[in-house]
Structures are given as structure tokens and as C-alpha cells.
């Protein structure tokens, strides 16, 4: 059965509900266990205090073997017995090796008093002793157990979030790939027809000066369909001249842009620049950046593309004189669905980032931007791609 995103949502809610119930029950029973153990230790200390009183009272009817066993059996609970003047008469299960015994015991008495109410041992009408005790090591460890449980469940939720976020992205990718391939398929038939009509018009001698531009537009439609068809497949890279790719993309945009928009390029590196590129897809990158720039400039301004050497990478800076991007949006402009247009799906820059980074092993980011002054996008492309990059990657 195919698992859709809706099914994943239901599974996510089910997992979350079960996890919350399990943790709540576990924490509840752990707290109950801790409370029971604390009460049990308190009863043991009361019994220990009574045994101590019996020994001091020297009662002939006392079963000293039982009393001594009660005292000896306490091997886990730290105990300090002090007289009315605060002088320590005995202690048990406290490690004082290498420490000042007197000062340490006095400090521990304060700590034990804060943890538990001291138990008074009445020896006679005028004499009493006080028993101070702390939680056993086991009980202290159990006290931290609920926090560990909450930590585990938080980690569980983080993993769950990552899994379902990945599932959501995979589902969106499948939809996008299906839509792209269907678009390419639907464009194929009318483009073939247009090509046939262009050939027919050429044979009829219709305005020869118009035919090249018409043919270019039809070829452009064919290129666009080819781009869509490559989404989700394994496009191939080839060693080509970056100069030719940029020249072609910028010339196409310049011919179809208002005369109020100037498009220029500048090379601060020795030409030609040879890089491993997929021509149709990288042209798409440049065209998308230029189209966004034109929209940001509202049809009037300048676009400048600068190619420079950045060590082991080639830098391509695409600058415009548009309205700019707030610094807080530098990262989110590449998110799918982000758009400032009234019409648009917000997939242009997302696709640009995917083509540059996932396929060409490059990097694209907002280099700088000032409100009402313009924006510069920087593309970094490796001069030599890793051996793994020579293998085509899924978009």
C-alpha cells in the first residue's frame, strides 16, 4: 500500500499519543516507586533509632541480637547520630577518607537536616540524641530517572520530527517531479506542431526576417520542456565554456526585456572559463535570477553579472538595482513557497538552489542587499568537481 503524506500525518499523531501515554505512565509509576522507597527508608531509620535507644537503655528484656542485626543491616542509608550539644556520637555509610572528619560531619548534619526531619532518640527524661539521615544512593539515582525519561522522549520526538519532515519533503518532491514530467509531456505535442508550422511558414517565404526569432522562441519552448523532463532524472554534466552559457542566457533575457532594463556582464578572470555544467539547467539558474531581478526592479534598472576567481572556485555575482531583501529573509528566500509576488508558487529560487548545490556541488546565497538599493546573489562553482560529482545526481 502506498503511504501518502496524510497517512504519515495520522501515523505521526498516533506515535505521539502513544509516546505521551507511555512517558506519563512511566513517570507516574516511577514517582510512586520513589515515594514508596523514601517512606521505607524513613521507617528503617525510625527502627534504627529505636534499636539505638534500646542498646543505650540497657534493658534486660531487650533481644540484643535482633537490635544489633537492625543496626548492622543498614548498609545503604547515610546516618549520623549526635547528642543534644551537637557532638557526633556515631555515623554510618559515610565516606570520609582523606577529609576532616569533624567539619565534614557537621556540614553533613546541616544537609541531612534540610533533607529529612531529624528523629529524636529519647534515652531518659533528660537525655536525648538526634538521628540525621539522607537518601540512599539508589534512591538518589531514581530521583533523576524521570528527567532521563523526559530527555529520552524529547529525543524521540526530535527523531520523529526528522523522520516525518523527511517523509513530507519526499512526498512534495514526488508531486513536484510528477508535475514537472507531466508538464514536459503536455508541452511536447504543441511544440512539435509549432515546429512544423515554422517549417511550413519558412517554405512559404513569409517575412524571412521574422522567422529566426519565431524559430528561436519555439526552440526555447523545447528547451523549457527539456528542463522540466530532467527533474527527478539524472542529468549529465559536461566540460563547457561558462562564457558561452552566460552569453546565451543573458542575450536571450536581453532580447525579451524592456529597454528600460540594461543587462551587462564583466569578467575578472582569464577567459574562457571551463566548468562542468549542465547547459539547459544552468541557463535556467541564470534566467531565474534575472527574472527575479527584473521583478524586483519593477521593469526598470540594471542587472550586472560579474565572474571572478575565488581560489578553488569561480564566483558569479548577479546584482540588480531593485528594492532589496531584508537581512532577516536572506535564508528564507530559497525556501519552497517563499514569494513576494501576488502570483507565483515561490519555487524559482528553491529550484535554483537545488540545481546549484545538489547537482553542481556549488553554493548560492545572498551576498549583500540594501533596501531600495539592490541585491547581489553569489554563486560559487568548483573549478574541479569531486569524482563523485562526475556521476549524475538526482535533482
C-alpha positions, 0 to 999 in steps of 0.5 A, a space after each residue: 500500500 502506498 503511504 501518502 503524506 496524510 497517512 504519515 500525518 495520522 501515523 505521526 499523531 498516533 506515535 505521539 499519543 502513544 509516546 505521551 501515554 507511555 512517558 506519563 505512565 512511566 513517570 507516574 509509576 516511577 514517582 510512586 516507586 520513589 515515594 514508596 522507597 523514601 517512606 521505607 527508608 524513613 521507617 528503617 531509620 525510625 527502627 534504627 533509632 529505636 534499636 539505638 535507644 534500646 542498646 543505650 537503655 540497657 534493658 534486660 528484656 531487650 533481644 540484643 541480637 535482633 537490635 544489633 542485626 537492625 543496626 548492622 543491616 543498614 548498609 545503604 542509608 547515610 546516618 549520623 547520630 549526635 547528642 543534644 550539644 551537637 557532638 557526633 556520637 556515631 555515623 554510618 555509610 559515610 565516606 570520609 577518607 582523606 577529609 576532616 572528619 569533624 567539619 565534614 560531619 557537621 556540614 553533613 548534619 546541616 544537609 541531612 537536616 534540610 533533607 529529612 526531619 531529624 528523629 529524636 532518640 529519647 534515652 531518659 527524661 533528660 537525655 536525648 540524641 538526634 538521628 540525621 539521615 539522607 537518601 540512599 544512593 539508589 534512591 538518589 539515582 531514581 530521583 533523576 530517572 524521570 528527567 532521563 525519561 523526559 530527555 529520552 522522549 524529547 529525543 524521540 520526538 526530535 527523531 520523529 520530527 526528522 523522520 516525518 519532515 523527511 517523509 513530507 519533503 519526499 512526498 512534495 518532491 514526488 508531486 513536484 517531479 510528477 508535475 514537472 514530467 507531466 508538464 514536459 509531456 503536455 508541452 511536447 505535442 504543441 511544440 512539435 506542431 509549432 515546429 512544423 508550422 515554422 517549417 511550413 511558414 519558412 517554405 512559404 517565404 513569409 517575412 524571412 526576417 521574422 522567422 529566426 526569432 519565431 524559430 528561436 522562441 519555439 526552440 526555447 519552448 523545447 528547451 523549457 520542456 527539456 528542463 522540466 523532463 530532467 527533474 527527478 532524472 539524472 542529468 549529465 554534466 559536461 566540460 563547457 565554456 561558462 562564457 558561452 552559457 552566460 552569453 546565451 542566457 543573458 542575450 536571450 533575457 536581453 532580447 525579451 526585456 524592456 529597454 528600460 532594463 540594461 543587462 551587462 556582464 564583466 569578467 575578472 578572470 582569464 577567459 574562457 572559463 571551463 566548468 562542468 555544467 549542465 547547459 539547459 539547467 544552468 541557463 535556467 539558474 541564470 534566467 531565474 535570477 534575472 527574472 527575479 531581478 527584473 521583478 524586483 526592479 519593477 521593469 526598470 534598472 540594471 542587472 550586472 553579472 560579474 565572474 571572478 576567481 575565488 581560489 578553488 572556485 569561480 564566483 558569479 555575482 548577479 546584482 540588480 538595482 531593485 528594492 532589496 531583501 531584508 537581512 532577516 529573509 536572506 535564508 528564507 528566500 530559497 525556501 519552497 513557497 517563499 514569494 513576494 509576488 501576488 502570483 507565483 508558487 515561490 519555487 524559482 529560487 528553491 529550484 535554483 538552489 537545488 540545481 546549484 548545490 545538489 547537482 553542481 556541488 556549488 553554493 548560492 546565497 545572498 551576498 549583500 542587499 540594501 533596501 531600495 538599493 539592490 541585491 547581489 546573489 553569489 554563486 560559487 562553482 568548483 573549478 574541479 568537481 569531486 569524482 563523485 560529482 562526475 556521476 549524475 545526481 538526482 535533482 
